[in-house]
Amino acid sequence: MFSDDQPVSITGYITLSLGGEIYIFQDVTGVIHVEIDQDANNAQNQSRYPRRN
C-alpha cells in the first residue's frame, strides 16, 4: 500500500482532467483517478488534457 505523496511509476495515459489536481488515468488494465500535485507537474502542460465540465 502506498501512502500519500509517495512517488510511483505507472504507464498509460491521462485521459481527462476532473479539475484541480485530479485526473483520470487509463491503461490496458483499467481506469483510476489519480492526484498529481501541481508542483510535481510543473514541466507538463496540463491544457492538453480534456477537462470535464
C-alpha positions in Angstrom: 0.0 0.0 0.0 1.2 3.5 -0.9 0.9 6.5 1.4 0.0 10.0 0.2 2.9 11.8 -1.5 4.9 8.7 -2.2 6.2 8.6 -5.8 5.0 5.8 -8.1 5.7 4.9 -11.7 2.8 3.9 -14.0 2.5 3.5 -17.7 -0.6 4.6 -19.6 -2.5 7.8 -20.4 -4.1 10.7 -18.6 -7.4 10.9 -20.4 -9.3 13.6 -18.6 -8.8 16.4 -16.1 -11.5 16.4 -13.4 -10.3 19.8 -12.1 -7.8 20.8 -9.6 -5.1 18.1 -9.3 -7.5 15.1 -10.1 -7.2 13.2 -13.4 -8.5 10.1 -14.9 -5.6 7.7 -15.8 -6.1 4.7 -18.1 -4.0 1.8 -19.2 -4.7 -1.7 -20.5 -5.9 -3.0 -17.1 -8.5 -0.3 -16.5 -9.2 3.3 -15.2 -8.3 5.0 -12.0 -8.5 8.5 -10.5 -5.0 10.0 -9.7 -3.9 13.1 -7.9 -0.9 14.9 -9.4 0.4 17.7 -7.3 0.9 20.9 -9.4 4.4 21.4 -8.0 5.4 17.9 -9.2 3.9 18.5 -12.6 5.5 21.9 -13.5 7.2 20.5 -16.6 3.9 19.4 -18.1 1.4 21.5 -20.0 -2.0 20.5 -18.5 -4.0 22.4 -21.0 -3.6 19.5 -23.4 -5.9 17.2 -21.3 -9.6 17.5 -21.9 -11.5 19.0 -19.0 -14.7 17.6 -17.5 -17.3 20.3 -17.0 
